[in-house]
Amino acid sequence: MTTTIGPEDLKKLLKSSDVVLLDVRRKADYDADPHLIPGAAWRNPEEVETWSRGLKPGSPVVVYCVKGGSVSQSITENLTRAQMNVRYVEGGLKAWKESGGRVD
């Protein structure tokens, strides 16, 4: 299974299914721009061990950070080890906005 999802595919996924969407930007990045993709919840990536316990194994999860780099990738790896069905947004929030994606 692929671990990435592009912004256009995410738009389709959000319309068609129940998915847990998590903004995992570092706190400083979130504080600088607190806008979220609609339906997302911010989670501190440094506290993944704590908040990940509230996720149901096997449930579809999509995470994103600023540019889809090391933060999203490390969270994806961590959640995969915990038996989560997880992908990260290719290009992160930046790519989402560039594709015309809305933020709240």
ABEGO torsion letter per residue (X at the ends): XBABBBAAAAAAAAAABBBBBBBABBAAAAAABABBBBGBBBBBAAAAAAAAAABBBGBBBBBBBAAGBAAAAAAAAAAAAAGBBBBBBBGEAAAAAAAGBBBX
